[in-house]
């Protein structure tokens, strides 16, 4: 279990120019401090992709954001447009470009998918074992370029989706048709079968295949860590295990966090086994079509209520068109993870091959020491291999950086650096990262926290505070999960919990989408839940009004 949350420290940016700006902590994908290799790869890609999409679409109030690592943690620095005349001219261009993207969206997605599938197939056919050092270096650079391209394609889907949803939210607020973030989320949510639906359907099918056999009892009686050997030794277990591994390998990409040192599910399948164990305990499941049908019914109810509140027929037509655009783009954004995340798996795969080469040559102790080198250091170490030139011993450097990362884990990074404006009207920060429009971080008196009500309902239960995926061990059914944020790597936890509270995340974030699907209350973007809520404390969360009470 995580220790009570960590003492606040002051983090300072390296560049003087950066210290003149304000920055917000990125918790959605980087709750843990990044390794040097991950920071070098992802910070550059996020930074450049953000600037590219902002220029491509001409965001009215933003030129994108910069990404920096401070004390191992990731911070975003918005690049704001404040001149009103410039905002007006950019708005005209922005609306025209988004409309063109929406009209050609389906064709664009098909073309992009074909290119992504070709890249994935090429890497699947690439054998890295036994490859020479310089060839490995060339493959590393190619993998990073493919990851950068995958992010540009993803941003070209995700950012227009946010723009379309922002337009819908503003229209709904102006007309009074969409009263809150939960209603907005339901109207925008996917009403069609997604890749995640197919993955979870496959897990249910695997559970059903064990019913009436010893394998079913094994699922109920043993931990996820014990199961692999138990299953493979049981009658029929080897075949079942092969089918399970095939499912994990196929959908591995749905759950890879954006940290190169983190193992993919194909390397460590225990989280998926835990999900299978939970399904076995529940005793019944849903097909992918049933899950999509339930979401569609929820969406229809929310949209019907919104339409009924409007008297003007032109307003109803406008709302329906905007809602349909938002839902269509939501489906594409969710499924795009199937194409974006494999590129991260490929980068990890090449990095490990380089780590193996460097470890075999005695440059350092362990294959995964490679993650503690910066890109330029790793590349130089690889180039030194065929030259057989004397090189610095990398082991002290790696040991020092491993120790530094452990120290970073024990520090609480500030949620913001610099003078953040009193009002922040930034759709991405407000709705996706869950940063409130007002920036008061002070705790609410009386043991209460305020956030965004992202999924309706009221629930009371013990808090399970998890600062990382490793902290999910011992997650009991019915607990309320309290986390910095979630991403697809946390999917298996939602099957067990009764509610969720996050520091970051808005009404369109991963936690919001999945909480609504599982019909559990969610209060997101509290900014300080993991600071103020102790593990095991009884809390009450109100997903309708966005409040959290710490009871006892």
C-alpha positions in Angstrom: 0.0 0.0 0.0 1.2 3.5 -0.6 2.5 5.4 2.4 0.6 8.5 3.4 1.2 11.0 0.7 4.4 12.6 0.5 5.8 15.9 1.7 5.4 18.8 -0.7 8.7 20.0 -2.3 9.5 22.9 -4.6 10.5 21.9 -8.1 12.3 24.3 -10.4 12.5 24.4 -14.2 15.9 24.5 -15.7 15.5 27.2 -18.4 15.1 30.8 -17.2 12.5 31.4 -20.0 10.4 28.5 -18.7 10.5 29.9 -15.1 8.7 33.0 -16.4 5.6 30.8 -17.4 3.1 28.7 -15.6 2.9 24.9 -15.7 0.5 22.2 -14.6 1.4 18.7 -13.5 0.5 15.9 -16.0 -1.0 13.0 -14.0 -3.1 11.4 -16.7 -0.3 9.3 -18.2 2.7 10.0 -16.0 1.7 9.6 -12.4 5.2 8.1 -11.7 8.5 9.9 -12.4 9.7 9.0 -15.9 13.0 7.3 -16.6 15.5 9.4 -18.5 14.9 7.4 -21.7 11.1 7.8 -21.6 11.4 11.5 -20.8 13.7 12.1 -23.7 11.4 10.2 -26.1 7.9 11.2 -25.0 8.6 14.8 -24.0 9.9 15.6 -27.5 7.0 13.8 -29.2 4.3 15.3 -27.0 5.8 18.8 -27.3 6.2 18.7 -31.1 2.9 17.0 -31.7 1.1 19.5 -29.6 2.7 22.4 -31.5 1.9 20.7 -34.8 -1.8 20.1 -34.2 -2.3 23.6 -32.8 -0.8 25.1 -36.0 -2.7 22.6 -38.2 -6.1 23.5 -36.7 -5.3 27.1 -35.6 -6.7 26.8 -32.1 -8.3 30.2 -31.2 -6.8 30.6 -27.7 -3.8 28.3 -27.8 -0.7 27.5 -29.8 -0.4 24.1 -28.0 1.7 23.4 -25.0 5.3 22.6 -24.1 6.3 19.6 -22.1 9.1 19.5 -19.5 10.4 17.1 -17.0 10.9 18.6 -13.5 12.2 16.3 -10.8 11.3 13.3 -13.0 7.7 14.4 -13.3 6.0 15.8 -16.4 4.6 19.3 -16.6 2.6 21.0 -19.4 3.1 24.7 -20.2 0.1 26.1 -22.2 1.0 28.5 -25.0 -1.9 30.9 -24.8 -3.2 33.4 -27.4 -4.6 36.5 -25.5 -5.0 39.2 -28.1 -8.7 39.4 -28.8 -8.3 40.4 -32.5 -6.0 37.4 -33.1 -8.4 35.1 -31.3 -11.2 36.3 -33.6 -9.2 35.7 -36.8 -8.0 32.3 -35.5 -11.5 31.3 -34.6 -12.7 31.7 -38.1 -9.9 29.6 -39.5 -10.3 27.0 -36.7 -14.1 26.5 -37.3 -13.5 26.0 -41.1 -10.7 23.5 -40.5 -12.6 21.5 -37.9 -15.7 21.4 -40.1 -13.6 20.1 -43.0 -12.1 17.4 -40.8 -15.5 16.4 -39.5 -16.9 16.1 -43.0 -14.0 13.9 -44.2 -13.4 12.2 -40.9 -14.4 8.6 -41.8 -12.3 8.6 -44.9 -9.3 10.1 -43.0 -9.6 7.4 -40.3 -9.7 4.6 -42.8 -6.6 5.9 -44.6 -4.7 6.4 -41.3 -5.7 2.9 -40.1 -4.3 1.4 -43.3 -1.0 3.1 -42.8 -0.8 2.2 -39.1 -1.6 -1.4 -39.8 1.2 -1.5 -42.4 3.7 -0.2 -39.9 2.6 -2.7 -37.2 2.9 -5.6 -39.7 6.4 -4.4 -40.7 7.5 -4.4 -37.1 5.8 -7.8 -36.4 8.0 -9.3 -39.1 11.2 -7.7 -37.8 13.5 -10.0 -35.9 15.8 -8.0 -33.5 17.6 -11.0 -31.9 21.1 -11.3 -33.2 21.0 -7.9 -35.0 24.2 -5.9 -35.1 24.7 -2.8 -33.0 24.4 -0.3 -35.8 21.3 -2.0 -37.2 19.8 -1.9 -33.8 20.5 1.9 -33.6 18.8 2.4 -37.0 15.8 0.4 -35.8 15.7 2.5 -32.6 15.5 5.7 -34.6 12.9 4.2 -37.0 10.8 3.1 -34.0 10.9 6.6 -32.4 9.9 8.2 -35.7 7.0 5.7 -36.0 5.9 6.6 -32.5 6.0 10.3 -33.3 3.9 9.7 -36.4 1.4 7.7 -34.4 1.0 10.6 -32.0 0.4 13.0 -34.9 -2.3 10.8 -36.3 -3.8 10.4 -32.8 -3.8 14.1 -32.2 -5.5 14.6 -35.6 -8.3 12.5 -34.2 -8.4 13.4 -30.5 -8.0 17.2 -30.7 -10.8 17.7 -33.3 -12.9 15.4 -31.1 -12.3 17.7 -28.2 -13.1 20.7 -30.3 -16.4 19.2 -31.5 -17.2 18.3 -27.9 -16.3 21.8 -26.7 -18.7 23.2 -29.2 -21.5 20.9 -28.1 -20.8 21.7 -24.4 -21.0 25.4 -25.1 -24.2 25.1 -27.1 -25.8 22.9 -24.4 -24.8 25.3 -21.7 -26.1 28.3 -23.6 -29.4 26.7 -24.4 -29.7 24.9 -21.1 -30.1 21.6 -22.8 -27.1 19.9 -21.2 -27.1 20.7 -17.5 -23.8 19.1 -16.4 -20.7 17.1 -17.3 -22.3 13.7 -16.7 -25.0 14.5 -19.3 -22.4 15.8 -21.7 -20.3 12.6 -21.2 -23.3 10.3 -21.9 -24.3 12.2 -25.0 -20.8 11.9 -26.4 -20.0 8.4 -25.3 -19.6 5.6 -27.8 -22.8 3.8 -28.8 -21.0 1.3 -31.0 -18.8 -1.7 -30.3 -15.2 -0.7 -29.5 -11.9 -2.6 -29.4 -12.1 -2.6 -25.6 -15.6 -4.2 -25.8 -14.1 -7.0 -27.9 -11.3 -7.6 -25.5 -13.5 -7.8 -22.4 -15.9 -10.1 -24.4 -13.0 -12.4 -25.1 -12.1 -12.5 -21.4 -15.7 -13.5 -20.5 -15.5 -16.2 -23.1 -12.4 -17.6 -21.5 -14.1 -17.7 -18.2 -17.1 -19.4 -19.6 -14.8 -22.1 -21.1 -13.6 -23.0 -17.6 -17.1 -23.5 -16.1 -17.7 -27.1 -15.0 -13.9 -27.8 -14.9 -11.1 -27.7 -12.4 -9.8 -24.5 -14.1 -12.9 -22.5 -12.8 -12.1 -23.5 -9.2 -8.4 -22.5 -9.8 -9.5 -19.0 -10.9 -11.5 -18.6 -7.7 -9.0 -20.1 -5.3 -5.6 -18.7 -6.4 -4.0 -15.3 -6.8 -3.2 -14.0 -10.2 0.5 -14.5 -9.4 -0.1 -18.2 -8.6 -2.4 -18.9 -11.5 0.0 -19.3 -14.5 1.7 -22.4 -13.1 -1.5 -23.8 -11.6 -3.4 -23.5 -14.8 -0.7 -25.0 -17.1 -0.4 -28.0 -14.8 -4.2 -28.7 -14.7 -6.1 -30.9 -17.2 -6.9 -28.8 -20.2 -4.9 -25.9 -18.8 -2.2 -25.7 -21.4 -4.7 -25.2 -24.2 -6.6 -22.6 -22.1 -3.4 -20.8 -21.3 -2.5 -20.6 -25.0 -5.9 -19.0 -25.7 -5.5 -16.6 -22.9 -2.0 -15.6 -24.0 -3.3 -15.1 -27.6 -6.0 -12.7 -26.3 -3.4 -10.8 -24.2 -1.0 -10.5 -27.1 -3.8 -9.4 -29.5 -5.1 -6.7 -27.2 -1.8 -5.9 -25.4 -1.9 -2.4 -27.0 -5.0 -1.4 -25.1 -3.3 -1.2 -21.8 0.3 0.0 -22.2 1.2 3.1 -20.1 3.4 5.8 -21.6 6.6 4.8 -19.8 9.1 2.7 -21.8 10.3 0.9 -18.7 6.9 -0.4 -17.8 6.2 -4.0 -19.0 3.5 -4.6 -21.5 0.7 -7.0 -20.6 2.2 -9.7 -22.8 5.3 -9.5 -20.5 3.3 -9.4 -17.2 -0.3 -10.7 -17.7 -1.2 -10.8 -14.0 -3.5 -7.7 -14.2 -5.6 -9.4 -16.9 -5.7 -12.6 -14.9 -7.0 -10.6 -12.0 -9.8 -9.3 -14.2 -10.5 -12.9 -15.3 -10.7 -13.9 -11.7 -13.2 -11.1 -10.9 -15.3 -12.2 -13.9 -15.4 -15.7 -12.6 -16.6 -14.5 -9.2 -19.4 -12.4 -10.8 -20.7 -15.5 -12.7 -22.1 -13.6 -15.7 -20.9 -11.4 -18.4 -21.9 -9.2 -21.4 -21.1 -9.6 -25.0 -19.5 -6.7 -26.9 -22.9 -6.0 -28.6 -24.6 -6.0 -25.2 -22.1 -3.5 -23.7 -22.5 -1.2 -26.7 -26.3 -1.5 -26.5 -26.3 -0.5 -22.8 -24.2 2.6 -23.7 -26.4 3.4 -26.6 -29.5 3.3 -24.4 -27.9 5.6 -21.8 -26.9 8.0 -24.6 -30.4 7.9 -26.2 -32.0 8.8 -22.8 -29.6 11.7 -22.2 -29.9 13.0 -25.8 -33.7 12.6 -25.8 -34.0 14.6 -22.6 -31.7 17.3 -24.0 -33.7 17.6 -27.2 -37.0 17.7 -25.3 -35.8 20.7 -23.4 -35.5 22.7 -26.6 -38.5 24.4 -28.1 -36.9 25.6 -31.3 -36.7 23.0 -34.1 -33.5 24.5 -35.5 -31.9 24.2 -32.0 -32.9 20.6 -31.8 -31.5 19.9 -35.3 -28.2 21.6 -34.3 -27.9 19.7 -31.1 -28.5 16.4 -32.8 -26.0 17.1 -35.5 -23.3 18.1 -33.0 -24.1 15.2 -30.7 -23.7 12.7 -33.6 -20.4 14.2 -34.6 -19.1 14.0 -31.1 -20.2 10.4 -30.7 -18.6 9.3 -34.0 -15.3 11.0 -33.1 -15.4 9.5 -29.6 -15.5 6.0 -31.0 -12.6 6.7 -33.3 -10.6 8.3 -30.4 -11.1 5.2 -28.2 -10.2 2.8 -30.9 -7.2 4.8 -31.9 -5.4 3.5 -28.8 -5.2 0.2 -30.7 -2.9 1.9 -33.2 -1.1 4.5 -31.0 -0.1 2.3 -28.1 1.6 -0.5 -30.1 4.1 2.1 -31.3 5.2 2.5 -27.7 5.5 -1.3 -27.3 7.7 -1.3 -30.4 10.0 1.4 -28.9 10.2 -0.6 -25.7 11.0 -3.8 -27.7 13.9 -2.1 -29.5 15.2 -0.5 -26.3 15.3 -3.9 -24.6 17.2 -5.4 -27.6 19.8 -2.6 -27.2 19.9 -3.1 -23.4 20.6 -6.8 -24.1 23.5 -5.9 -26.4 25.0 -3.4 -23.9 24.5 -5.7 -20.9 26.2 -8.6 -22.8 29.1 -6.4 -23.6 29.5 -5.6 -19.9 28.5 -1.9 -20.2 26.1 -2.3 -17.3 24.5 -5.0 -15.2 20.9 -5.5 -16.3 19.0 -5.3 -19.6 16.6 -2.7 -18.1 19.5 -0.4 -17.1 19.1 1.0 -20.6 16.0 3.0 -19.5 18.3 5.0 -17.2 20.3 6.4 -20.1 19.3 9.5 -22.1 18.8 9.0 -25.8 22.1 10.5 -26.8 23.9 8.4 -24.1 22.3 5.2 -25.3 23.1 6.0 -28.9 26.8 6.7 -28.1 27.1 3.5 -26.1 25.7 1.5 -29.1 28.1 3.2 -31.5 31.0 2.3 -29.2 30.2 -1.4 -29.3 31.6 -2.2 -32.8 34.5 0.3 -32.4 35.6 -1.5 -29.2 36.8 1.8 -27.9 37.3 2.4 -24.2 34.1 3.7 -22.8 33.0 5.1 -19.4 31.6 2.5 -17.0 27.9 3.1 -17.2 27.1 1.2 -14.0 27.7 4.1 -11.6 25.6 6.4 -13.7 22.7 4.0 -13.9 22.9 3.2 -10.1 22.8 7.0 -9.4 19.8 7.5 -11.6 18.0 4.6 -10.1 18.5 6.0 -6.7 17.5 9.5 -7.9 14.2 8.0 -9.3 13.4 6.4 -5.9 13.9 9.8 -4.3 11.6 11.4 -6.8 9.0 8.8 -6.0 9.2 9.9 -2.3 8.5 13.5 -3.2 5.1 15.1 -3.9 5.4 17.1 -7.1 3.4 20.4 -6.9 0.3 20.4 -9.1 1.3 23.7 -10.6 4.5 25.7 -11.0 4.5 29.5 -11.6 1.7 32.0 -11.3 -1.3 30.3 -12.7 -4.1 32.6 -13.7 -7.1 32.9 -11.4 -9.3 31.7 -14.3 -8.2 29.2 -16.8 -10.6 28.8 -19.8 -8.8 26.0 -21.6 -10.9 23.2 -22.8 -8.2 20.5 -22.8 -7.0 21.4 -19.3 -10.6 21.9 -18.0 -12.3 18.9 -19.5 -9.6 16.3 -20.2 -7.1 16.9 -17.5 -9.7 18.1 -15.0 -8.1 21.4 -14.1 -10.8 23.6 -12.7 -11.6 27.0 -14.2 -10.7 28.5 -10.9 -7.3 27.4 -9.4 -7.8 27.5 -5.6 -6.0 24.4 -4.3 -6.9 24.9 -0.6 -8.7 21.9 1.0 -12.4 22.5 1.7 -13.2 22.7 5.5 -15.0 19.9 7.1 -13.3 17.0 5.4 -14.8 17.5 2.0 -13.2 17.7 -1.4 -14.7 19.2 -4.6 -14.2 17.9 -8.1 -16.1 17.2 -11.3 -19.1 15.0 -11.1 -18.4 12.7 -14.1 -20.6 9.7 -13.3 -23.8 9.9 -11.3 -24.4 8.1 -8.0 -23.8 8.2 -4.3 -21.6 5.5 -2.6 -19.8 5.0 0.7 -16.9 2.7 1.3 -13.2 2.3 2.2 -10.7 4.3 0.2 -8.0 2.3 -1.7 -5.3 4.9 -2.4 -3.1 3.8 -5.3 -0.3 6.1 -6.6 0.8 3.5 -9.2 -0.4 0.3 -10.7 1.7 -1.7 -8.2 -0.5 -0.2 -5.4 -3.6 -2.0 -6.7 -2.5 -5.2 -4.9 -5.1 -6.1 -2.4 -7.8 -4.0 -4.0 -11.0 -5.4 -2.4 -14.4 -5.6 -4.2 -16.5 -2.6 -3.2 -13.6 -0.3 -2.4 -13.5 3.3 -3.7 -10.3 3.8 -5.8 -8.4 7.1 -5.1 -5.7 7.7 -7.7 -3.9 10.5 -9.4 -5.6 9.6 -12.7 -6.3 6.5 -14.8 -5.4 5.4 -18.4 -6.1 2.2 -20.2 -3.5 0.4 -18.1 -5.9 0.6 -15.1 -8.8 -1.0 -16.9 -8.8 -4.2 -14.8 -9.4 -2.3 -11.6 -12.9 -1.0 -12.6 -14.4 -4.4 -12.5 -14.0 -4.5 -8.7 -14.5 -1.0 -7.4 -17.7 0.8 -6.2 -16.5 4.3 -7.2 -13.5 6.3 -8.2 -11.9 9.6 -7.2 -9.0 11.2 -9.0 -6.6 14.2 -8.7 -6.8 14.8 -12.5 -9.3 14.0 -15.2 -12.4 15.6 -16.5 -15.7 14.6 -18.0 -14.1 13.2 -21.1 -11.1 11.5 -19.5 -10.5 7.7 -19.4 -11.8 7.4 -15.8 -15.0 9.3 -16.7 -15.8 7.2 -19.8 -15.2 3.8 -18.0 -16.9 4.8 -14.8 -20.1 5.7 -16.7 -19.9 2.4 -18.6 -19.6 0.4 -15.3 -22.3 2.6 -13.7 -20.2 3.6 -10.7 -20.0 7.1 -9.2 -16.9 9.2 -10.2 -15.6 12.5 -8.8 -12.6 13.6 -10.9 -10.1 16.5 -11.0 -10.1 17.1 -7.2 -6.5 18.2 -7.5 -5.7 16.8 -4.0 -7.5 13.5 -3.2 -4.4 11.5 -2.9 -3.0 14.1 -0.6 -5.9 14.4 1.8 -7.4 10.9 1.8 -5.7 8.2 3.7 -5.7 4.6 2.6 -8.5 2.7 4.4 -10.5 5.7 5.5 -14.3 5.6 4.9 -15.4 8.1 2.3 -18.6 9.1 0.6 -18.6 10.2 -3.0 -21.4 12.0 -4.8 -20.8 11.6 -8.6 -23.8 13.9 -9.4 -22.6 16.9 -7.4 -18.9 16.2 -7.6 -18.1 16.0 -3.8 -16.1 13.7 -1.6 -16.6 13.5 2.2 -14.0 11.9 4.4 -16.1 10.3 7.1 -13.9 8.1 9.4 
